[in-house]
């Protein structure tokens, strides 16, 4: 994935629809659109979930490091997280990420982590096509640290099956919630987390971004003059909604500290 650099006038740039999670800049007669790297923290209640998968799911085996790296690389090489990276840099990062997980550098690896296995009918060889890798945070709570499915096997419910099985293993462990994170600009990850039932944690920086986005969209549509009065009122209500939420979170921050409204500080 590459950032976009599109020749246009400043007037055209100002009227561009801006996608959440991306940074929009203008210089030298061009729009420069690149990832904003905004992390979204979400949680879900730990409770039994159905597991449906045509593939075998099994605990992670540290001896499968090479396969994990290969699968991770296939899943993420064109993701927003590696926008503008060179192939060699992505390869190094894939190795460091998986090795860091296995070595406990990202948090204590949890044995409830799962990989999905596909078997070749002719040779009987098995290889990893997806993984849900969980760690224990410093505060003792579980985190879905890494989740991926090889592109060839995506959209078959594998991510849901992997995480569902891991959540089921958490039932009875004392953990009340499972935390996860994703990049705001990663549409696929955002949509999956919402479908699975994850809910956003209170995040002042994220809400401020939603507010600015709603403000710009209202201004942009008014400039175009294509808003009906009903649509205009809906847009205004959205702007006001985010403004009120900012005020709520700022009050919480005053009373309980910034950690209460910035999940990544916890």
N, C-alpha and C positions, 0 to 999 in steps of 0.2 A: 504494500500500500504506500502511496506517495501523497505528499501534500499537494494542493492545487495552487497554481499560479496563473491567474486568468486576466488577460488584458481587458480593461474597462475604464470608464470614467468614474470619478469620485461620486457623481450623482447616481450612477448605476450601482456602484458598490453599496451606497447607503440604503438602497432599496432591496438589496438581496435578502431573501428569507434566510435566517440564521439557524442552523441546526444545533440543538443542545449538545454540549460536550466538545464543540469545535471552536477554535479561535479564529477570528476574522480580523485581518489587518490589511492596510492599504499603503503602498508606497510605489514609486517609480511607475505609476500608471497601471498597476496590477493589483488584483485582489489576491491575498495570500491566505489560504485556508489550511489550517493544520490542527492536529489534536490539541485539546485543552488539558488533557490528562486529569480530569476531575474524577476522583474516586467516590463511588457511592457505597455506603455501608448499609447492609440490610440484615434482618434477622427473621427467623421463623421458629415457631413453637415446635418443640420436640414431642412428637406423638406418632403412633404407628401409621405407616403408609403402605399402600399396595405396591408390589414390585412386579413389573411385567417386562421381561426381556427375552429375546430369542437367543441371546448370547450368554455365555457363562460369566458370572461375576464372582470374583474371588479376592481374598486379601492380597495386599501388595507384597511382592517378593523383592527384597533389595538386590537380588542377583539380576533382576530384570532392568537394571538402570539403563542399559543401552537401548532397550526397546522403548522404555518410557521417554527417553530423549528423542528418539525417532518419531514417536507418535506426537509428542508435544510440539516438535518442530513442524510437523505436517499440519497440525491444528492451528498454530499461531503465526506461521511465517508471513501471512498476509493480513494479520490482525492490526487493529488500531494501535495496540501496545507497541508494535514495532514499525510504526509509520516512519519512512525515510531511513530505516536501518539497512545496512548492507548485508547480504546473505551470510558473510563470514561472522559478522557481529551477532546476528540472530542465532547462528549455530553455537557460538560461545555462550550466549545468554541461556539458551535451552539447556545446555550441559550444566551451567552453573545453577540454574533454577532447580532442576531435578536433583542434582547432587546436594544442593543446599537443603532441600526438603529431606532427603534421606539422612543427611548428617545432623539434622536437628537445628540448622542455622535459621530456619524460618519459624521455629517453634517446635515443641516436642511432637514428632510424628505419631499419629494415633493409629492403632491396629485396625480400627474400623474403616480405614481407607480402602477403597475398592478399585479394581481394574476390570475392564471388560475384555474378554478373550474371544478371538475368532480362530477357528481351526480350518486349515486347508484340507479339503477332502482327500486329495490325491496323496499328499505326503504326510498328513497328520500333524504337520508343524503348527504351532500355536503362536499367535502374536497379539500384542496389545493394541486395541483400537479405541480405547478411551479410559479415563481415570478420574476419580474423585479423591483427591488427596487432602486429608484433614490434619490439622495440628491443634495442639493445646496451647492457648495463649498464656502469657505470664500470669494473668488473673485466674487461670484454671478453666476458662470457658473454651468450648470447641469452635474452631474456625474452618470453614471450607476454603482452604488456601489455594488450591489449584483444581480447576475442572476443565476437561477438554475431551473432545471426540474427534477422531480423524475425519476429515471432510467427507470421504467416501461413505462413512457410516452415520453421518449426521441426519437429523430429522427422522429418526427411527425410535425415539424415546429412550436412547441410551443414557443421556445425561440425567434424565429423570429417574431411571432405574438405579443408576449408580448412587445418586444422592439419597434416594428413598431407602435403599438398603443400608447406607451409612447412618441415616437418621434412625432407622429401626434398631440399629445396634446401640444407639445412644439412649433409647428408651430404658428406663430403670437405672441409668448411670448417675442420676442426680442432676444432669444437665437439663435446664429448662428451655434453652434456646440454642439454635445454631446460627452463627454469624457467617456472612459471606460478603464479598466485595466485587465490584466490577467497574469498568470505565464507563462513564456516562455516555460517551460517544459510541460505545460498542452496542449497536442496536440488537444484535442477536443475543448477547448476554443479558442485556436489560430485559428483553422480552421473555427470555427463559425464566429469569428470576421472578418476574411478575406472575407468569403462569404457574410456577411451582408454589407460589404463595408467600414469598419473601416480602417483608415490609420495610420501607426505608426508616433508618434511625434518624432522630432529630439532628439536623446538620445545618448550621447557620450559613456556611459557605455555599452549600448546595442550594438552599432556599434563596439566597441572594442572587444566584445565577438564574434560577427560575424566574425571579422577579424581573431582572434585567431583560431576559428573553421575552417575557410577556409585554413589558413596556415597549420594546423595539417592535414587536409584531403589531401592537396596536398602532404605533406611530407609522409603521410601514404601510399598513392597510389603509390608514386614513390618508396618507399621501397618494396612494393609488386611487382612492375614492371609490373603492368597490365594496365597501361595507354597507350592509343594510342596517337600519337602526337597531334591530334585534341582535345582529351579530356584534355591533359596536358595544352594546350594553353587556354582552357576554364577555367580550374582551376586557372591558373596563372592570367587570366583576372579578376576572381572573387576576388582573393587576392588583386590585385591592386585596384579594385573598392572600397573595404572596406578601404584600406589604404588611398585613396584619400578622402573618406568620413570622416575619422577620422581627416585628416588635415583640411577639411572644417569646421567641428564642433569645433575643437580646435581654429581656427581663430575667429569663432563666439563667443566662450567663452571669448577670449581675449578682444573682442570689446564690448560685451554686458553682460558679467558675466556668471557664471556657470548656473544660472537659465534658461538661454536661451537654454541650451543643456542638462539639467537634469530635465525632466518633474515633477518628484516627489518633487522638491524643490519649485514648483510654488504654 
